[in-house]
Amino acid sequence: MIGSKLKVGPCVYSINMATGTLANEGRELWGKTQLAKHWVAISSEAHEEQQRETVWHEAYHVHLYQTGQTSVLPDDSREGFIDMIAFGALYFLKENPWMCPNECCQREIE
């Protein structure tokens, strides 16, 4: 089960489960972020592991935005790069739990 909030830097984003799939310009998506409104939508149709990976993916979009790095990668390669990093980070921490102490990883965002 994924949480209901995501904290990236100083900002807290609401995580909302969306019924069905999400779309952007005709492409089906597992997740979508509205930066100005501080919310992330995750497709309820995705498997729980896919939902976790999607939250990581959306968190990287937020992080790039917050740090002013949205132009570092061209639009056509940004999604693939973020997928690679999100997938890698999620499973790296899953396979190496000692890298993130329980009190850090398990606490609820206030």
C-alpha positions as CSV (number, residue, x, y, z in Angstrom):
1,M,0.0,0.0,0.0
2,I,1.4,3.4,-0.9
3,G,1.1,6.4,1.3
4,S,-1.2,9.4,0.9
5,K,1.5,12.0,0.9
6,L,4.9,12.5,-0.7
7,K,7.4,14.9,0.6
8,V,10.0,16.1,-1.9
9,G,12.3,18.8,-0.5
10,P,10.2,21.3,1.4
11,C,7.0,20.5,-0.4
12,V,4.3,17.9,0.4
13,Y,2.3,16.4,-2.4
14,S,-1.0,14.6,-2.0
15,I,-1.1,11.1,-3.6
16,N,-4.5,10.3,-5.1
17,M,-5.5,7.0,-6.5
18,A,-7.1,7.6,-9.9
19,T,-9.8,5.2,-11.1
20,G,-8.7,3.7,-14.4
21,T,-5.8,4.8,-16.5
22,L,-4.5,8.3,-16.9
23,A,-3.7,9.9,-20.2
24,N,-1.6,12.8,-21.5
25,E,-1.7,13.7,-25.2
26,G,-3.2,10.3,-26.1
27,R,-0.6,8.3,-24.1
28,E,-1.7,6.0,-21.3
29,L,0.1,6.7,-18.0
30,W,0.5,5.0,-14.7
31,G,0.9,8.4,-12.9
32,K,0.7,12.1,-13.4
33,T,1.9,15.1,-11.4
34,Q,0.3,18.5,-11.1
35,L,3.3,20.6,-9.9
36,A,1.4,23.8,-9.2
37,K,-1.4,22.1,-7.2
38,H,1.0,19.7,-5.3
39,W,-0.7,16.5,-6.2
40,V,0.3,13.2,-7.7
41,A,-2.3,10.8,-9.3
42,I,-1.5,7.1,-9.5
43,S,-3.6,4.6,-11.6
44,S,-5.5,2.2,-9.4
45,E,-5.2,-0.3,-12.2
46,A,-1.5,-0.6,-11.7
47,H,-0.1,-3.5,-9.6
48,E,1.2,-2.3,-6.2
49,E,4.9,-2.6,-7.3
50,Q,4.1,-0.5,-10.3
51,Q,2.4,2.0,-8.2
52,R,5.5,2.3,-6.0
53,E,7.8,2.7,-9.0
54,T,5.4,5.3,-10.4
55,V,5.5,7.3,-7.2
56,W,9.3,7.3,-7.5
57,H,9.0,8.3,-11.1
58,E,6.7,11.3,-10.3
59,A,9.0,12.2,-7.3
60,Y,11.9,12.6,-9.8
61,H,9.8,14.9,-12.0
62,V,9.0,17.0,-8.9
63,H,12.7,17.1,-7.9
64,L,13.8,18.2,-11.3
65,Y,11.2,20.9,-11.3
66,Q,12.1,22.1,-7.8
67,T,15.8,22.3,-8.6
68,G,15.2,24.1,-11.9
69,Q,16.7,21.2,-13.9
70,T,13.7,20.5,-16.2
71,S,15.8,21.5,-19.2
72,V,18.8,19.2,-18.4
73,L,17.3,16.5,-20.6
74,P,15.4,16.9,-23.9
75,D,11.7,16.0,-23.5
76,D,12.0,12.9,-25.7
77,S,14.6,11.3,-23.4
78,R,13.5,12.6,-20.0
79,E,10.8,10.0,-19.4
80,G,13.1,7.1,-20.2
81,F,15.8,8.5,-18.0
82,I,13.4,9.1,-15.1
83,D,12.1,5.5,-15.5
84,M,15.6,4.1,-15.3
85,I,16.5,6.1,-12.2
86,A,13.1,5.4,-10.4
87,F,13.2,1.7,-11.1
88,G,16.9,1.5,-10.1
89,A,16.5,3.5,-6.9
90,L,13.4,1.6,-5.7
91,Y,14.9,-1.8,-6.2
92,F,18.3,-0.8,-4.9
93,L,16.7,0.3,-1.6
94,K,14.5,-2.8,-1.6
95,E,17.6,-5.1,-2.0
96,N,19.8,-3.0,0.3
97,P,17.5,-2.0,3.2
98,W,20.5,-1.2,5.4
99,M,20.9,2.0,3.2
100,C,17.8,3.5,4.7
101,P,17.2,3.1,8.4
102,N,13.7,1.9,9.4
103,E,12.9,5.1,11.3
104,C,13.6,7.1,8.2
105,C,11.7,4.9,5.7
106,Q,8.7,3.9,7.8
107,R,7.6,7.2,9.3
108,E,4.5,9.0,8.1
109,I,4.7,12.5,6.6
110,E,3.1,15.0,8.9
